[in-house]
Every structure is written in C-alpha cells, then in structure tokens.
C-alpha cells in the first residue's frame, strides 16, 4: 500500500454549525494518517468558528470575509501542501477508509483522478444511504466518463481525490460562479487528466434535502450562474471532442435548466432557449410524478409546469397529495 503522499482535505464552511462536527469527525476518523485538514470559515455569522476552535490542535483554520464557496476553496488550496487534494462540503460525510482506498487506487499516479462511491441521505439518516452501483463506477477515460449519463455524472466535490499537478494545470475554482460551479471545475480537471480510477469502498455520504443548500436555490442570479457555468462546460468539452455524444450531453444540460426555470425570468429564458435550439441532438424530456405526466400528455410540459408552480404557491394544501406526486 502507498502511504507516503500527503493528502489535503479542504472544507468550505458558511454558517455550518449544525453539521460541521459530524463532517470533521468523519475526516479525523480516516485510516490514512498522512492528512492535512483545512477548514475555511467563509464569514459565518453563527457558531461555526467556535466549533472549529474546538479542533484547533487537529485542523488548520482559515477565516475570511464572506466571499462564497469558490473563493473559500481557492483560499484553502493556496494554503495547502498536499500531493493529493480532496475538496468537501461542510455537511457531507466520508467513511473511514475513503482516503486510503483512493490513494491506493491511484497507485502513485499524478495523471488520474480517483472517484469513489456515493449515495444521498436525508434527515441525518446516513446509515441507510443506498450505495447501489452505477454503470459508470469503473475506470474510464475523461470523455467516456463525462458522457456516461444523459445529464452527466455526479460531480459533487467530496467524491474525488485529485493530484495537485492536475489542479495546477487546469486551474482553480471560478469565483464568478455560485451554482453548477462543481460541474464546471471538475469537468475542466477531468479533461486535463488521463481519466478516472474508480475506488471501490471509498464512500461519500451526500447530505440532501436541505432547503438552505445552494443547490436548491432558484433565484435569477443562480440561474445566471448556471448558464455561465454551462457555457464554460460546453467550451471545455467541445474543445476536447466535438461529437454527437458531447453535443447531446450539452444540449440535455441546457434543456434541463430551461425546463427547470420555466416559466420564470422571461428574458433569461430567451437566452436559454437559444442555447437549447443550438443543440438539436438533445434527448432530454421533462419528467415527474404520475399527475404531472398526465397533465403533460394532455396539455404539454409548459402548461403542466405552470400548474405545478401554482400548486407550489398554494403551499401544498389542500392539494398536498397531488403536489407530492410532482416531486
């Protein structure tokens, strides 16, 4: 087993007091000992800093004014020394063997990225997270991996372990982005690597369903960020391979975002529609629960989506059972 490389685990934390202890404890429990743990407190206004100070003898704490996740991760990286880098959110968990499995899977390579198993969990119930094997859990070249699913693979930051040399080549996190930033960053990193080394037994528990999570935000500025990030992703991919499979993926991502945003922000919708029409290879179709699919079959997806939004605005009552079918 390879035990010599220093691994830097970089965590961004903003108002993270509720789950931060659990995250840090999962990192401290690693069977791989040559670790550097850096937590960047991104201008938190809750007790995040107090939580971190309880671990001051075990982790490196950096505090900055609130500048966003990308700036926090970049700050952590600039203060790191690891041969391999893992970025993490402040509410996710990793199993004790994750780093050891991923370091071993790389076998000393600085040209591949280690990718582990992942599963969502809700309401703190991580014990029952379902790690059902996916088709793309295996060694793959970059473009094969990125086009392995209709909307692309899961690119959540804690799943991957990245050699420092790849980050130096591909660049840091784009601080203009507030959403879809992980997809942009990891697409860029992957395309500057020789591909994925799958790490069986390296598990990320991805906390989901938080209403305060950036990934569920639906403001106009979040969709603008997503549009910019997708434009960058398309540029990265097409410069590597301008093929049907790549254009289908890009078109699917634009169309998914267009459908998700509809009917809000009409001016932004026009920009998204132009993107969608530029990729006729797209195969994405908006789906949902049985009531949504019925409405869609009768009236088309746009009217069905408008009805869905009206029901949401009514607060689920007295039609909560129907609305739940849309989720």
C-alpha positions in Angstrom: 0.0 0.0 0.0 1.1 3.6 -0.8 1.3 5.6 2.4 3.7 8.5 1.6 1.6 11.1 -0.2 0.3 14.0 1.8 -3.5 14.4 1.3 -5.0 17.9 1.9 -8.7 17.8 2.7 -10.2 21.3 2.2 -13.6 22.2 3.6 -15.5 25.4 3.0 -17.9 26.3 5.8 -20.5 29.0 5.9 -23.0 29.0 8.8 -22.3 25.3 9.1 -22.5 24.8 12.9 -25.4 22.2 12.7 -23.5 19.5 10.8 -19.8 20.6 10.9 -18.8 18.5 13.9 -20.1 15.3 12.1 -18.2 16.2 9.0 -14.9 16.9 10.8 -15.2 13.8 12.8 -15.6 11.7 9.7 -12.4 13.2 8.3 -10.5 12.7 11.5 -11.6 9.0 11.6 -9.6 8.2 8.4 -7.4 5.1 8.3 -5.0 7.1 6.2 -2.8 9.1 8.5 -0.8 11.5 6.3 -3.5 14.1 6.2 -3.7 17.9 6.3 -7.2 19.2 7.2 -8.0 22.8 6.3 -11.4 24.4 7.0 -12.1 27.8 5.6 -14.7 29.8 7.6 -16.3 31.9 4.9 -17.6 34.8 7.1 -20.0 32.7 9.1 -22.4 34.6 11.5 -23.4 31.6 13.5 -21.2 29.4 15.8 -19.1 27.9 13.0 -15.9 29.5 14.2 -16.5 28.3 17.8 -17.0 24.7 16.5 -13.7 24.9 14.6 -11.8 26.3 17.5 -12.6 23.1 19.4 -10.4 21.3 16.8 -7.6 23.8 16.6 -5.0 21.3 17.5 -6.1 18.9 14.7 -7.0 21.1 11.8 -5.9 24.3 10.1 -8.5 27.1 10.4 -8.7 30.0 8.0 -11.2 32.7 8.4 -12.1 35.1 5.6 -14.9 37.7 4.9 -17.8 36.1 3.1 -16.8 35.6 -0.5 -18.5 32.4 -1.5 -17.7 28.7 -1.7 -15.3 29.0 -4.7 -13.2 31.7 -3.0 -13.1 29.7 0.2 -11.9 26.6 -1.6 -9.3 28.5 -3.5 -8.1 30.1 -0.3 -7.8 26.7 1.3 -6.0 25.3 -1.7 -3.4 28.1 -1.7 -2.7 27.3 2.0 -2.4 23.6 1.4 0.7 21.4 0.7 -0.8 18.1 -0.3 0.2 15.9 -3.2 -3.4 14.9 -3.5 -6.4 17.2 -2.8 -10.0 16.5 -1.7 -12.5 19.3 -1.5 -15.5 18.8 0.7 -18.8 20.5 1.7 -19.3 21.1 5.4 -22.3 18.8 5.8 -21.2 15.6 4.0 -19.5 12.6 5.5 -16.9 10.1 4.3 -16.3 6.6 5.5 -13.1 5.9 7.4 -11.5 4.0 4.5 -12.2 6.6 1.8 -8.8 8.4 1.6 -6.8 5.1 1.9 -8.9 3.5 -0.8 -8.5 6.5 -3.1 -4.7 6.9 -2.6 -4.2 3.2 -3.2 -6.4 3.3 -6.4 -4.2 6.0 -7.9 -1.1 3.8 -7.3 1.1 6.9 -7.2 -0.3 8.3 -10.4 -0.5 12.1 -10.7 -2.4 11.9 -14.0 -5.6 10.3 -12.9 -8.4 11.3 -10.6 -9.8 8.9 -8.0 -13.6 8.6 -8.0 -15.5 6.9 -5.2 -18.9 5.5 -4.4 -21.6 8.0 -3.4 -25.1 7.9 -2.0 -27.6 10.5 -0.9 -29.1 10.6 2.6 -31.9 12.6 4.1 -32.8 13.8 7.6 -29.4 12.7 9.1 -30.2 9.1 8.2 -26.8 8.3 6.7 -26.8 4.7 7.9 -29.5 3.8 5.3 -27.8 5.6 2.4 -28.1 3.3 -0.6 -24.8 2.7 -2.4 -26.3 0.9 -5.4 -23.6 0.5 -8.0 -23.9 2.7 -11.1 -22.8 1.9 -14.6 -20.1 4.5 -14.6 -18.4 3.2 -11.4 -15.3 2.0 -13.1 -12.0 3.1 -14.7 -12.9 5.4 -17.6 -11.3 8.0 -19.9 -12.4 11.6 -19.3 -15.0 12.0 -22.2 -16.4 8.5 -21.7 -17.0 9.3 -18.1 -18.4 12.8 -18.6 -20.9 11.5 -21.2 -21.8 8.3 -19.3 -25.2 9.6 -18.2 -27.7 11.8 -20.0 -27.1 14.8 -17.8 -23.5 13.9 -16.9 -22.2 12.0 -13.9 -22.4 13.1 -10.3 -19.5 15.7 -9.9 -20.0 16.5 -6.2 -16.7 17.6 -4.8 -16.2 15.1 -1.9 -16.4 12.1 -4.3 -13.0 12.8 -5.9 -9.3 12.9 -4.9 -7.2 15.0 -7.3 -3.5 15.1 -7.8 -2.2 18.6 -7.2 -0.5 18.7 -10.6 -3.8 18.4 -12.3 -5.3 21.3 -10.5 -2.2 23.4 -11.3 -2.7 22.5 -14.9 -6.5 23.0 -15.1 -6.8 26.0 -12.8 -8.7 26.8 -9.5 -12.4 27.3 -8.9 -14.1 30.0 -10.9 -15.1 32.6 -8.4 -17.7 34.1 -10.7 -19.9 31.1 -10.2 -22.3 30.3 -7.4 -24.2 27.3 -8.8 -23.1 24.5 -11.1 -19.6 25.5 -10.1 -18.6 22.0 -9.2 -19.6 20.7 -12.6 -17.5 23.3 -14.3 -14.5 22.8 -12.1 -14.4 19.0 -12.3 -15.2 18.9 -16.0 -12.1 21.1 -16.5 -10.0 19.0 -14.1 -11.1 15.7 -15.7 -10.3 16.9 -19.2 -6.8 17.7 -18.0 -6.3 14.2 -16.6 -6.0 10.8 -18.2 -9.3 9.7 -16.6 -11.0 8.2 -13.7 -9.6 5.5 -11.4 -12.6 4.1 -9.5 -12.0 3.5 -5.8 -14.3 0.7 -4.6 -15.1 1.0 -0.9 -14.4 4.8 -0.8 -17.8 6.2 0.2 -19.2 9.7 0.3 -22.5 10.3 2.1 -24.1 13.2 0.4 -26.5 15.1 2.6 -29.5 16.1 0.6 -32.9 17.8 1.0 -31.6 20.9 2.9 -33.7 23.9 2.0 -30.7 26.2 2.7 -28.4 24.3 0.3 -27.1 26.4 -2.6 -28.0 23.5 -5.0 -31.8 24.1 -4.4 -31.7 27.9 -4.8 -33.9 29.1 -7.6 -33.2 32.9 -7.8 -32.4 34.6 -11.1 -28.7 35.1 -10.1 -28.4 31.3 -9.5 -29.7 30.6 -13.0 -27.4 33.2 -14.5 -24.5 31.4 -12.8 -25.7 28.1 -14.1 -25.9 29.5 -17.6 -22.3 30.8 -17.4 -21.1 27.6 -16.0 -22.8 25.5 -18.7 -21.3 27.8 -21.4 -17.9 27.1 -19.9 -18.6 23.3 -19.6 -19.6 23.3 -23.3 -16.5 25.1 -24.3 -14.3 22.7 -22.3 -15.9 19.6 -23.8 -16.2 20.8 -27.4 -12.5 21.7 -27.4 -11.7 18.1 -26.5 -14.3 16.3 -28.7 -16.9 17.9 -30.9 -19.0 14.7 -31.3 -22.7 13.7 -31.2 -22.4 12.3 -27.7 -20.8 15.5 -26.4 -23.4 17.8 -28.1 -26.2 15.6 -26.9 -24.9 16.0 -23.3 -24.5 19.7 -23.6 -28.0 20.1 -25.1 -29.5 18.0 -22.4 -28.0 20.2 -19.7 -29.2 23.4 -21.3 -32.7 21.9 -21.8 -32.9 20.6 -18.3 -32.1 24.0 -16.9 -34.5 25.7 -19.3 -37.3 23.4 -18.2 -36.4 23.7 -14.5 -36.6 27.5 -14.7 -39.8 27.8 -16.8 -41.9 30.0 -16.7 -39.8 32.4 -14.5 -37.4 35.1 -15.7 -38.6 35.5 -19.3 -35.5 37.4 -20.5 -33.2 34.7 -19.2 -35.5 32.0 -20.7 -34.9 33.5 -24.1 -31.1 33.1 -23.7 -31.6 29.5 -22.6 -33.9 28.8 -25.5 -31.3 30.0 -27.9 -28.8 27.5 -26.3 -31.3 24.7 -26.5 -32.0 25.3 -30.2 -28.3 25.2 -30.8 -28.1 21.6 -29.8 -30.8 19.6 -31.7 -29.0 16.4 -30.6 -30.5 16.8 -27.1 -32.7 13.9 -25.9 -33.8 15.3 -22.5 -37.5 15.2 -21.7 -39.0 16.7 -18.5 -40.4 14.1 -16.2 -42.2 13.9 -12.9 -44.9 12.1 -10.9 -47.9 10.5 -12.4 -50.2 13.6 -12.1 -47.6 15.7 -13.8 -47.1 13.2 -16.6 -50.9 13.0 -17.1 -51.1 16.8 -17.4 -48.1 16.8 -19.7 -49.7 14.3 -22.0 -52.9 16.3 -22.1 -51.6 19.8 -22.4 -47.8 19.7 -23.0 -45.0 20.2 -20.5 -45.2 24.0 -20.3 -48.8 24.1 -19.2 -48.2 21.2 -16.8 -45.2 23.1 -15.3 -47.3 26.2 -14.8 -50.0 24.2 -13.0 -47.3 22.6 -10.9 -45.9 26.1 -9.9 -49.4 27.3 -9.0 -49.8 24.3 -6.7 -46.5 25.0 -5.1 -47.5 28.6 -4.5 -50.6 27.4 -2.7 -48.4 25.8 -0.2 -49.3 22.1 -0.9 -52.7 22.5 0.8 -55.4 21.3 0.2 -53.8 19.5 -2.7 -50.7 18.2 -0.8 -51.1 14.6 -2.0 -51.3 15.7 -5.6 -48.4 18.1 -5.3 -46.2 15.4 -3.8 -46.6 13.4 -7.0 -44.8 16.1 -8.8 -41.6 15.6 -6.8 
